[in-house]
Amino acid sequence: MDEFYIAKITTKGQVTVPLELRKALNVKEGDYILFEKKGSRVEIKKVLPPNDFEEFAKPIRERFQREGITPDDVEAAINWARGAQGESEK
């Protein structure tokens, strides 16, 4: 059975997850949740913390390898983002 909850977005783009959902997802302050866009819908899932950084980074590393993204590409993207951020602050 579908359940519906309403939450208001603040001026900072923040939203309070309703208590019933926090209980159902077993999330508490400091936990992370993942928002997964599926067409016009969004699924929210609790992110389980990895045991170590290598486990966390593995799917990211694999995706970069599949898509041919190099460390130089990442560095260039970071430099671009820092430059673009600096421009928007002017």
ABEGO torsion letter per residue (X at the ends): XBBBBBBBBBAAGBBBBBAAAAAAAGBBBGBBBBBBBBEABBBBBBBBBBABAAAAAAAAAAAAAAAGBBAAAAAAAAAAAAAAAAAAAX
